[in-house]
Amino acid sequence: IIIDAGHGGKDVGARGDYSYEKDICLAVATRLGEEIARTAPEIKLLFTRTDDAYPELHARAKMANQAKGDLFISIHVN
């Protein structure tokens, strides 16, 4: 499973009064990965980002294709 925390780095996504979409996406992606690892440890997980970086969209797709993932989850929360 490839988990893509949308946006990141220079791409903040939607702006709230006190938060950015990129930060919420990363938090949700991290939490989802933790839950999958806890309940299904046999599943291999790959994250497109684990910090406030911005992998270009083509790089995210390339990463997923190279890993031969069966499921790509892209998280956005606007």
Buried (B, 14 or more C-beta within 10 A) or exposed (E): BBBBBBBBEEEBBBEEEEBBBBBBBBBBBBEBBEEBEEEEEEEEBBBBBEEBEBBEEEEBBEBBEEBEBEEBBBBBBE
